[in-house]
């Protein structure tokens, strides 16, 4: 089937007539079907063994670059901003992570509940507002990738002005 298609492709490229192109195009579905069946057969015979798949001559998909959930986010920092009732959140960016979640709460006794999770793609200059001036707030962050969410970071604390 592949040799047949290659011959028809060469003819269509050489002469370029509408008939040659139509003949070539009509042979594509049969070639695709037989290659899909061959791929299925190779996968079933290989039974998950990479060495057998590689010896088949079929290209394999590259292994996933992200195979684990991300690590806990490091160096979480809260800092003051120019406006009262706000805090700036910064933390260390992780490789191959595009989304982070954070939540915050007022520090008190008894412990306040955490806020809803807030999603960000930036590890710098995240503004948390509105906050009540004169109270301590703490924040925690976690990284999220296609394998799941990492552990929550250690908390950072700030007295809001």
SERO-4910 file (N, C-alpha, C, O; in steps of 0.05 Angstrom, whole numbers):
BEGIN
 pado doro    nc1    nc2    nc3   cac1   cac2   cac3    cc1    cc2    cc3    oc1    oc2    oc3
  Unk    A     17    -24      0      0      0      0     18     25      0     12     45    -14
  Unk    A     39     24     16     57     48     17     71     52    -10     73     75    -19
  Unk    A     81     30    -22     94     33    -48     74     43    -69     81     59    -86
  Unk    A     49     33    -68     29     41    -87     24     71    -84     22     86   -104
  Unk    A     21     81    -59     16    109    -54     40    126    -63     37    146    -76
  Unk    A     65    116    -58     89    131    -66     90    134    -96     98    155   -106
  Unk    A     83    113   -111     83    114   -140     62    134   -150     68    150   -167
  Unk    A     38    134   -138     17    153   -146     25    181   -139     18    200   -154
  Unk    A     38    185   -116     47    212   -108     68    222   -127     67    246   -135
  Unk    A     87    205   -135    107    214   -154     95    221   -181    103    241   -194
  Unk    A     75    206   -190     62    212   -215     47    239   -214     48    255   -232
  Unk    A     33    243   -191     18    268   -188     37    292   -187     30    313   -197
  Unk    A     60    289   -175     79    311   -173     93    316   -200     98    339   -207
  Unk    A     98    294   -215    112    297   -240     95    310   -262    103    329   -274
  Unk    A     71    298   -266     54    308   -287     34    329   -276     28    348   -290
  Unk    A     24    325   -252      6    344   -239    -21    346   -252    -35    366   -248
  Unk    A    -29    326   -267    -56    327   -279    -77    323   -257    -71    310   -237
  Unk    A   -101    333   -261   -123    329   -242   -129    299   -238   -136    291   -216
  Unk    A   -126    283   -259   -132    255   -256   -111    241   -238   -118    226   -220
  Unk    A    -85    247   -242    -64    236   -225    -68    244   -195    -65    228   -177
  Unk    A    -76    269   -191    -80    279   -164   -104    265   -152   -103    257   -128
  Unk    A   -125    261   -167   -149    247   -157   -143    218   -150   -152    208   -129
  Unk    A   -127    204   -167   -120    176   -161   -103    175   -136   -107    157   -119
  Unk    A    -85    193   -133    -68    194   -108    -86    199    -84    -83    184    -64
  Unk    A   -104    219    -85   -121    225    -63   -139    202    -55   -145    198    -32
  Unk    A   -148    186    -75   -166    164    -69   -151    141    -56   -164    124    -43
  Unk    A   -125    140    -58   -110    118    -45   -103    124    -16    -94    107     -1
  Unk    A   -107    149     -7    -99    157     20   -116    143     41   -104    132     60
  Unk    A   -143    142     40   -158    129     61   -150    100     66   -149     90     89
  Unk    A   -145     85     45   -137     57     48   -110     55     61   -106     37     78
  Unk    A    -91     72     54    -65     73     67    -67     80     96    -54     67    113
  Unk    A    -83    100    103    -86    108    131    -98     85    147    -89     79    169
  Unk    A   -118     71    136   -131     49    150   -111     26    155   -111     16    178
  Unk    A    -96     19    136    -77     -3    140    -55      4    159    -46    -13    175
  Unk    A    -46     30    159    -25     38    178    -36     39    207    -22     32    226
  Unk    A    -61     47    210    -74     46    236    -76     18    247    -70     13    270
  Unk    A    -83     -1    230    -85    -29    238    -57    -40    245    -54    -54    264
  Unk    A    -37    -32    229    -10    -41    235      0    -29    262     12    -43    278
  Unk    A     -6     -4    267      1      9    292    -12     -5    316      0    -10    336
  Unk    A    -38    -12    313    -52    -26    334    -39    -53    339    -36    -61    362
  Unk    A    -32    -67    317    -19    -93    320      8    -91    335     14   -107    353
  Unk    A     24    -71    327     50    -67    339     46    -61    369     61    -72    386
  Unk    A     27    -45    376     22    -38    404     13    -63    420     21    -66    443
  Unk    A     -4    -79    408    -13   -103    423      9   -123    426     11   -137    447
  Unk    A     26   -127    406     49   -145    409     70   -135    428     81   -150    444
  Unk    A     75   -109    428     95    -97    446     87    -99    475    104   -102    492
  Unk    A     61    -98    480     51   -101    507     65    -82    527     71    -89    549
  Unk    A     69    -57    518     80    -37    536    111    -37    538    122    -21    553
  Unk    A    124    -54    523    154    -55    524    165    -35    503    162    -39    479
  Unk    A    179    -15    513    190      6    496    210     -6    476    210      4    453
  Unk    A    226    -25    484    246    -36    465    232    -49    441    243    -47    418
  Unk    A    210    -62    445    195    -74    422    183    -53    405    184    -54    380
  Unk    A    172    -32    417    161    -10    402    182      4    385    178     10    361
  Unk    A    206      9    397    227     22    382    237      5    359    245     15    338
  Unk    A    238    -21    363    248    -39    341    228    -41    318    235    -51    297
  Unk    A    203    -32    322    183    -35    301    187    -15    278    178    -19    256
  Unk    A    202      7    284    206     27    263    185     49    265    188     70    251
  Unk    A    164     46    280    144     66    284    156     88    303    170     81    322
  Unk    A    150    113    297    158    134    316    142    131    342    118    124    342
  Unk    A    155    137    364    141    137    389    138    165    399    153    183    392
  Unk    A    118    169    416    114    196    428    136    200    448    145    182    462
  Unk    A    145    225    450    165    232    470    153    227    498    129    233    502
  Unk    A    169    218    517    158    214    544    150    241    555    162    262    549
  Unk    A    130    241    571    120    266    583    142    279    600    156    265    615
  Unk    A    145    305    597    165    319    612    157    323    641    174    326    658
  Unk    A    131    323    646    121    327    673    108    301    681     86    295    673
  Unk    A    122    286    698    110    260    706    102    260    735     90    240    744
  Unk    A    106    281    749     99    282    777     85    308    784     88    328    769
  Unk    A     70    307    805     58    332    815     81    350    824    102    340    831
  Unk    A     77    376    823     99    395    830    106    394    860     91    384    876
  Unk    A    130    404    866    139    406    893    125    429    907    112    445    895
  Unk    A    128    430    933    118    453    949    132    478    940    156    478    936
  Unk    A    117    500    938    128    526    930    146    536    953    139    533    976
  Unk    A    168    548    945    188    558    964    188    588    966    179    602    947
  Unk    A    199    598    988    204    627    992    180    644    987    181    663    972
  Unk    A    158    637   1000    133    653    998    137    678   1015    144    676   1039
  Unk    A    132    702   1003    136    727   1017    112    745   1014    101    748    992
  Unk    A    103    757   1036     83    778   1035     97    804   1041    114    806   1059
  Unk    A     90    825   1027    101    851   1032     80    873   1030     58    869   1019
  Unk    A     87    896   1041     68    919   1041     67    931   1013     86    928    997
  Unk    A     45    944   1007     42    959    982     39    989    989     40    996   1012
  Unk    A     35   1005    968     31   1034    972      4   1040    984     -1   1063    994
  Unk    A    -15   1021    982    -42   1027    992    -48   1011   1017    -39    988   1020
  Unk    A    -63   1023   1034    -72   1010   1059    -92    988   1052   -108    991   1033
  Unk    A    -91    966   1067   -110    944   1063   -102    926   1041   -119    911   1031
  Unk    A    -77    926   1033    -67    908   1012    -41    895   1020    -27    905   1037
  Unk    A    -36    872   1007    -10    858   1011     -1    848    984    -17    842    966
  Unk    A     25    847    980     37    837    955     48    809    960     63    805    980
  Unk    A     42    790    943     51    762    946     71    756    924     66    760    901
  Unk    A     95    746    933    115    737    914    125    709    924    124    703    948
  Unk    A    134    693    905    145    666    912    163    657    889    163    669    868
  Unk    A    177    635    894    196    625    874    180    609    853    165    590    860
  Unk    A    184    616    828    171    602    805    183    575    802    207    571    806
  Unk    A    166    555    794    176    528    789    177    523    759    160    532    744
  Unk    A    197    507    750    198    500    722    175    482    714    166    465    730
  Unk    A    165    485    690    143    469    679    117    471    695    101    452    694
  Unk    A    113    493    709     88    498    723     77    525    713     92    545    713
  Unk    A     52    525    705     41    550    694     19    561    712     12    584    709
  Unk    A      9    545    731    -13    555    747     -7    550    777      4    530    784
  Unk    A    -13    570    793    -10    569    822    -37    576    835    -53    591    823
  Unk    A    -41    565    858    -64    571    874    -55    582    901    -35    573    912
  Unk    A    -68    603    911    -62    612    938    -88    619    952   -109    623    940
  Unk    A    -86    619    978   -108    628    995    -96    641   1019    -73    637   1026
  Unk    A   -112    658   1032   -103    673   1055   -124    673   1077   -147    666   1072
  Unk    A   -115    682   1100   -134    685   1123   -123    704   1143    -99    709   1144
  Unk    A   -141    715   1159   -133    733   1181   -123    714   1204   -136    694   1210
  Unk    A   -101    722   1216    -90    706   1238   -105    714   1263   -108    738   1270
  Unk    A   -115    694   1278   -130    700   1302   -135    675   1318   -128    652   1309
  Unk    A   -147    678   1341   -154    656   1358   -184    658   1362   -193    678   1373
  Unk    A   -200    639   1355   -192    615   1341   -184    621   1312   -188    643   1302
  Unk    A   -172    601   1299   -163    605   1271   -186    611   1253   -208    599   1255
  Unk    A   -182    630   1235   -201    637   1215   -200    617   1193   -179    604   1189
  Unk    A   -222    613   1178   -220    595   1155   -204    608   1132   -203    632   1130
  Unk    A   -192    591   1115   -178    600   1092   -198    612   1072   -221    603   1070
  Unk    A   -189    631   1057   -205    643   1035   -209    621   1013   -196    600   1014
  Unk    A   -226    627    994   -228    610    970   -201    611    956   -185    630    959
  Unk    A   -195    589    942   -169    588    927   -170    609    904   -190    611    890
  Unk    A   -148    623    901   -145    642    880   -124    632    861   -103    623    870
  Unk    A   -129    633    835   -111    623    815    -95    645    802   -106    667    797
  Unk    A    -69    640    798    -52    659    785    -31    645    768    -25    621    773
  Unk    A    -22    658    747      0    647    731     26    661    736     47    653    725
  Unk    A     26    680    754     50    696    760     60    690    788     44    687    807
  Unk    A     86    689    791     98    685    817    106    711    830    117    711    852
  Unk    A    100    733    817    109    759    827     86    779    826     69    779    809
  Unk    A     86    797    847     68    820    848     38    813    847     22    827    834
  Unk    A     30    792    861      2    785    864     -9    803    887      1    801    909
  Unk    A    -29    819    882    -40    836    902    -64    823    915    -83    814    901
  Unk    A    -64    822    941    -86    811    957   -100    834    970    -88    849    985
  Unk    A   -126    837    964   -141    859    976   -171    852    974   -178    834    957
  Unk    A   -188    863    989   -183    881   1011   -177    866   1036   -189    845   1041
  Unk    A   -159    876   1052   -152    865   1078   -157    886   1099   -157    910   1094
  Unk    A   -162    877   1123   -169    895   1145   -143    905   1158   -127    890   1168
  Unk    A   -138    932   1157   -113    943   1168   -111    937   1198   -131    936   1212
  Unk    A    -86    934   1207    -81    930   1235    -82    901   1244    -80    894   1267
  Unk    A    -86    883   1225    -88    854   1231    -66    839   1215    -58    847   1194
  Unk    A    -57    817   1227    -39    799   1213    -54    781   1195    -76    771   1201
  Unk    A    -43    777   1171    -54    758   1152    -32    738   1144     -9    745   1144
  Unk    A    -41    714   1138    -22    694   1128    -32    683   1101    -56    683   1096
  Unk    A    -13    674   1085    -19    663   1059     -4    637   1054     17    633   1066
  Unk    A    -15    620   1038     -2    595   1030     -6    592   1000    -26    601    989
  Unk    A     13    578    987     13    576    958     19    547    950     33    533    965
  Unk    A      7    538    928     15    512    917     15    513    887      1    529    874
  Unk    A     32    497    875     35    496    846     17    473    835     12    453    849
  Unk    A      7    477    811    -11    458    798     -1    452    770      5    471    755
  Unk    A      1    426    763      7    419    735    -13    397    726    -33    392    740
  Unk    A     -8    385    704    -26    365    693    -28    340    710    -47    324    707
  Unk    A     -9    336    728     -9    312    745    -23    318    772    -26    299    788
  Unk    A    -30    343    777    -44    349    802    -32    373    816    -16    388    804
  Unk    A    -40    377    840    -30    399    856     -8    390    875    -10    368    886
  Unk    A     11    407    880     32    401    899     23    407    927      0    415    931
  Unk    A     41    403    946     34    409    974     33    439    978     45    454    963
  Unk    A     18    447    998     17    476   1005     44    484   1016     58    469   1029
  Unk    A     51    508   1010     77    520   1021     74    525   1050     53    524   1062
  Unk    A     97    532   1062     96    544   1089     82    570   1087     82    583   1066
  Unk    A     70    579   1108     56    604   1107     75    628   1111     95    626   1124
  Unk    A     67    650   1099     80    676   1103     60    694   1117     36    693   1112
  Unk    A     71    711   1135     53    728   1151     61    758   1148     85    764   1145
  Unk    A     41    775   1150     46    804   1147     25    819   1163      1    812   1164
  Unk    A     34    840   1177     16    859   1190      7    880   1169     24    895   1159
  Unk    A    -18    880   1163    -29    898   1142    -32    926   1154    -43    929   1175
  Unk    A    -23    946   1139    -26    973   1148    -50    986   1135    -56   1009   1140
***
